[in-house]
């Protein structure tokens, strides 16, 4: 059977709670968590908002020790215990994957809480990277009860693999404010 991917994944904010929304990928509709500050057209580092706009999906990461390799049309890379992501706007590697230990502020990609067991890198602030515009904006696994993220989009753990199967190298994500 030929796999087909969707052109656009659309994320719409809930009118009842700006920290939650709905993600639609073809005929798949999923509840999702958004940033603790909802969505923003003027995303800044640390503001807790999910950026509004249409972005590419660069690659996916996964924890090989927590499940099989996901099926997707995206470039796929296993997360390693020494993987981090720079969130220090003064670091020349800001908003990029960095090796740990890292002397500057960063986020660990290898986490105990399962949020990053599968992660899709959203191309926010990536070309060119502007210091202070926000970093580590991902599509990842949601906390129980869809508690808000720090600016990412998060879906139920049991649904991430179904979503990944619908994503190809040209799929974009549109976050609607």
BAZA-987692 format. One record per residue (C-alpha): x, y, z; residue number from 1. Coordinates in pm, 1 decimal. Each point is the difference from the previous one (the first is absolute). Example, Ala and Ser with C-alpha at 12.3 -4.5 7.8 and 13.67 -1.06 7.14 Angstrom:
BEGIN
<site px="1230.0" py="-450.0" pz="780.0" num="1"/>
<site px="137.0" py="344.0" pz="-66.0" num="2"/>
This chain:
BEGIN
<site px="0.0" py="0.0" pz="0.0" num="1"/>
<site px="135.7" py="339.9" pz="-97.7" num="2"/>
<site px="46.6" py="241.0" pz="288.0" num="3"/>
<site px="-131.0" py="349.5" pz="-53.4" num="4"/>
<site px="77.6" py="301.6" pz="209.6" num="5"/>
<site px="-206.6" py="306.2" pz="77.0" num="6"/>
<site px="108.0" py="339.3" pz="-131.8" num="7"/>
<site px="-97.2" py="192.5" pz="313.3" num="8"/>
<site px="-62.2" py="-83.2" pz="364.3" num="9"/>
<site px="-228.5" py="269.9" pz="136.7" num="10"/>
<site px="-1.2" py="89.6" pz="370.2" num="11"/>
<site px="-289.2" py="217.4" pz="119.9" num="12"/>
<site px="-29.4" py="149.9" pz="346.9" num="13"/>
<site px="-306.6" py="-90.6" pz="205.7" num="14"/>
<site px="-239.9" py="291.3" pz="55.8" num="15"/>
<site px="-54.5" py="-124.9" pz="357.1" num="16"/>
<site px="363.6" py="-41.1" pz="110.1" num="17"/>
<site px="282.1" py="178.2" pz="-185.4" num="18"/>
<site px="247.7" py="-262.7" pz="128.3" num="19"/>
<site px="-174.7" py="-282.0" pz="-185.2" num="20"/>
<site px="-99.4" py="-64.1" pz="-355.8" num="21"/>
<site px="-71.8" py="-244.0" pz="-279.2" num="22"/>
<site px="249.0" py="-141.4" pz="-244.8" num="23"/>
<site px="-129.1" py="-115.6" pz="-339.2" num="24"/>
<site px="208.8" py="-211.4" pz="-238.2" num="25"/>
<site px="-215.8" py="-121.0" pz="-289.0" num="26"/>
<site px="-284.4" py="-202.5" pz="151.6" num="27"/>
<site px="175.8" py="-24.4" pz="339.4" num="28"/>
<site px="-114.7" py="255.0" pz="260.8" num="29"/>
<site px="169.6" py="2.5" pz="340.5" num="30"/>
<site px="-22.4" py="211.2" pz="312.8" num="31"/>
<site px="327.2" py="173.2" pz="81.5" num="32"/>
<site px="168.9" py="212.3" pz="262.9" num="33"/>
<site px="147.4" py="338.3" pz="-87.9" num="34"/>
<site px="226.6" py="239.4" pz="187.5" num="35"/>
<site px="-91.9" py="122.5" pz="349.6" num="36"/>
<site px="-48.1" py="346.9" pz="-150.7" num="37"/>
<site px="-204.1" py="-125.9" pz="-293.6" num="38"/>
<site px="117.2" py="109.7" pz="-344.6" num="39"/>
<site px="191.6" py="308.4" pz="-109.7" num="40"/>
<site px="84.8" py="185.7" pz="-319.9" num="41"/>
<site px="303.1" py="147.9" pz="181.8" num="42"/>
<site px="163.8" py="-307.4" pz="157.7" num="43"/>
<site px="292.8" py="70.4" pz="236.9" num="44"/>
<site px="231.6" py="-228.8" pz="198.9" num="45"/>
<site px="-164.0" py="-105.5" pz="325.7" num="46"/>
<site px="-344.7" py="153.1" pz="-67.2" num="47"/>
<site px="-174.5" py="-339.5" pz="9.9" num="48"/>
<site px="-186.8" py="63.6" pz="-325.5" num="49"/>
<site px="-33.8" py="-222.6" pz="-305.3" num="50"/>
<site px="97.0" py="199.1" pz="-311.8" num="51"/>
<site px="-268.9" py="82.2" pz="-255.3" num="52"/>
<site px="85.1" py="-71.4" pz="-361.4" num="53"/>
<site px="71.9" py="-271.6" pz="-253.5" num="54"/>
<site px="325.0" py="-192.4" pz="46.2" num="55"/>
<site px="184.2" py="-293.4" pz="-147.2" num="56"/>
<site px="64.8" py="-316.4" pz="196.1" num="57"/>
<site px="374.4" py="-59.4" pz="-5.7" num="58"/>
<site px="49.2" py="-343.9" pz="154.6" num="59"/>
<site px="-121.1" py="-235.0" pz="270.1" num="60"/>
<site px="183.5" py="-140.6" pz="299.8" num="61"/>
<site px="-95.2" py="-305.6" pz="204.0" num="62"/>
<site px="113.1" py="-199.5" pz="302.4" num="63"/>
<site px="96.8" py="-341.3" pz="-137.8" num="64"/>
<site px="-7.7" py="-146.1" pz="352.6" num="65"/>
<site px="-368.7" py="94.0" pz="37.9" num="66"/>
<site px="-155.5" py="-131.8" pz="-316.7" num="67"/>
<site px="55.6" py="-109.8" pz="-357.2" num="68"/>
<site px="128.3" py="230.5" pz="-269.8" num="69"/>
<site px="-298.0" py="211.7" pz="-116.8" num="70"/>
<site px="-116.8" py="-14.3" pz="-360.9" num="71"/>
<site px="17.5" py="343.2" pz="-160.1" num="72"/>
<site px="114.1" py="180.9" pz="-311.2" num="73"/>
<site px="210.4" py="235.7" pz="213.1" num="74"/>
<site px="368.7" py="-42.3" pz="64.0" num="75"/>
<site px="16.4" py="-200.2" pz="324.3" num="76"/>
<site px="271.4" py="-11.5" pz="266.3" num="77"/>
<site px="20.5" py="-185.8" pz="331.8" num="78"/>
<site px="42.0" py="220.8" pz="307.3" num="79"/>
<site px="320.0" py="-65.9" pz="191.9" num="80"/>
<site px="59.4" py="57.7" pz="372.1" num="81"/>
<site px="243.8" py="282.0" pz="-81.0" num="82"/>
<site px="-238.8" py="195.9" pz="-227.6" num="83"/>
<site px="-108.7" py="347.3" pz="103.0" num="84"/>
<site px="-156.4" py="305.3" pz="-165.7" num="85"/>
<site px="147.9" py="345.6" pz="55.6" num="86"/>
<site px="-245.8" py="255.6" pz="138.5" num="87"/>
<site px="267.6" py="258.1" pz="86.9" num="88"/>
<site px="-43.9" py="291.1" pz="-240.0" num="89"/>
<site px="365.3" py="100.8" pz="57.1" num="90"/>
<site px="126.7" py="-344.3" pz="-108.0" num="91"/>
<site px="120.3" py="-22.0" pz="-361.9" num="92"/>
<site px="-187.6" py="-335.4" pz="-14.1" num="93"/>
<site px="-330.5" py="159.1" pz="111.2" num="94"/>
<site px="-309.7" py="-197.0" pz="-106.8" num="95"/>
<site px="203.1" py="-300.0" pz="-115.4" num="96"/>
<site px="78.6" py="-351.0" pz="115.7" num="97"/>
<site px="309.0" py="7.4" pz="226.3" num="98"/>
<site px="208.8" py="-271.9" pz="162.5" num="99"/>
<site px="-11.9" py="-28.4" pz="379.1" num="100"/>
<site px="156.2" py="97.7" pz="226.7" num="101"/>
<site px="-57.5" py="353.6" pz="-121.2" num="102"/>
<site px="122.6" py="304.9" pz="196.2" num="103"/>
<site px="-285.8" py="224.5" pz="-116.6" num="104"/>
<site px="-373.1" py="-23.0" pz="70.5" num="105"/>
<site px="-161.9" py="-292.1" pz="-178.4" num="106"/>
<site px="-281.9" py="-249.1" pz="9.9" num="107"/>
<site px="73.8" py="-371.7" pz="31.3" num="108"/>
<site px="-149.8" py="-207.6" pz="-280.4" num="109"/>
<site px="40.0" py="-329.2" pz="194.9" num="110"/>
<site px="-273.3" py="44.8" pz="262.3" num="111"/>
<site px="-145.8" py="-216.0" pz="273.8" num="112"/>
<site px="-355.0" py="136.5" pz="-39.5" num="113"/>
<site px="-64.4" py="-153.3" pz="-347.3" num="114"/>
<site px="-93.7" py="335.4" pz="-162.2" num="115"/>
<site px="281.8" py="-37.4" pz="-251.2" num="116"/>
<site px="-30.9" py="-372.7" pz="-70.0" num="117"/>
<site px="-101.6" py="121.4" pz="-347.3" num="118"/>
<site px="72.1" py="359.3" pz="-107.8" num="119"/>
<site px="-58.2" py="181.6" pz="-328.6" num="120"/>
<site px="218.3" py="305.2" pz="-59.7" num="121"/>
<site px="-216.4" py="293.4" pz="-113.9" num="122"/>
<site px="196.6" py="248.1" pz="-212.6" num="123"/>
<site px="-70.2" py="297.0" pz="227.2" num="124"/>
<site px="279.7" py="258.7" pz="6.0" num="125"/>
<site px="230.3" py="-212.9" pz="-211.5" num="126"/>
<site px="82.8" py="190.4" pz="-313.8" num="127"/>
<site px="153.7" py="230.6" pz="93.4" num="128"/>
<site px="13.2" py="-55.7" pz="375.8" num="129"/>
<site px="-76.8" py="323.0" pz="185.3" num="130"/>
<site px="128.8" py="13.1" pz="357.1" num="131"/>
<site px="-279.4" py="30.1" pz="253.0" num="132"/>
<site px="-283.6" py="-96.4" pz="-240.2" num="133"/>
<site px="-50.4" py="-338.0" pz="168.4" num="134"/>
<site px="152.7" py="-344.6" pz="-13.6" num="135"/>
<site px="-85.0" py="-369.4" pz="24.3" num="136"/>
<site px="-346.9" py="29.4" pz="-151.2" num="137"/>
<site px="-105.1" py="-359.3" pz="-54.1" num="138"/>
<site px="-300.5" py="-222.3" pz="-53.5" num="139"/>
<site px="34.1" py="-254.9" pz="281.4" num="140"/>
<site px="-193.4" py="-217.1" pz="243.7" num="141"/>
<site px="-255.9" py="162.8" pz="229.2" num="142"/>
<site px="-3.1" py="-7.9" pz="376.8" num="143"/>
<site px="-294.5" py="-169.9" pz="164.4" num="144"/>
<site px="-306.1" py="224.7" pz="-18.7" num="145"/>
<site px="155.4" py="201.7" pz="-286.3" num="146"/>
<site px="174.4" py="236.6" pz="240.2" num="147"/>
<site px="157.3" py="291.8" pz="-190.8" num="148"/>
<site px="344.1" py="-9.7" pz="-158.0" num="149"/>
<site px="274.8" py="263.4" pz="1.8" num="150"/>
<site px="-93.7" py="94.0" pz="-358.3" num="151"/>
<site px="-17.1" py="-333.3" pz="-181.5" num="152"/>
<site px="-296.3" py="-195.5" pz="-135.6" num="153"/>
<site px="-62.9" py="-331.4" pz="179.1" num="154"/>
<site px="-224.8" py="-296.8" pz="-81.4" num="155"/>
<site px="-99.7" py="-319.9" pz="178.3" num="156"/>
<site px="281.5" py="-256.1" pz="13.8" num="157"/>
<site px="-218.9" py="-270.4" pz="-154.8" num="158"/>
<site px="-68.6" py="220.0" pz="-306.2" num="159"/>
<site px="346.8" py="129.0" pz="-91.6" num="160"/>
<site px="88.7" py="-299.3" pz="-217.4" num="161"/>
<site px="-326.5" py="29.1" pz="-198.5" num="162"/>
<site px="82.6" py="366.0" pz="-55.4" num="163"/>
<site px="359.3" py="-71.8" pz="-106.6" num="164"/>
<site px="-122.8" py="-243.1" pz="-266.0" num="165"/>
<site px="-182.8" py="291.9" pz="-164.4" num="166"/>
<site px="306.4" py="227.9" pz="-7.2" num="167"/>
<site px="230.5" py="24.8" pz="-299.4" num="168"/>
<site px="303.3" py="215.7" pz="-78.9" num="169"/>
<site px="-218.9" py="277.1" pz="-144.7" num="170"/>
<site px="-266.5" py="1.2" pz="274.8" num="171"/>
<site px="-37.8" py="334.1" pz="177.1" num="172"/>
<site px="-164.2" py="87.5" pz="328.9" num="173"/>
<site px="-227.2" py="303.8" pz="22.9" num="174"/>
<site px="-64.9" py="132.7" pz="350.3" num="175"/>
<site px="-304.4" py="227.7" pz="-10.1" num="176"/>
<site px="-29.8" py="270.9" pz="265.9" num="177"/>
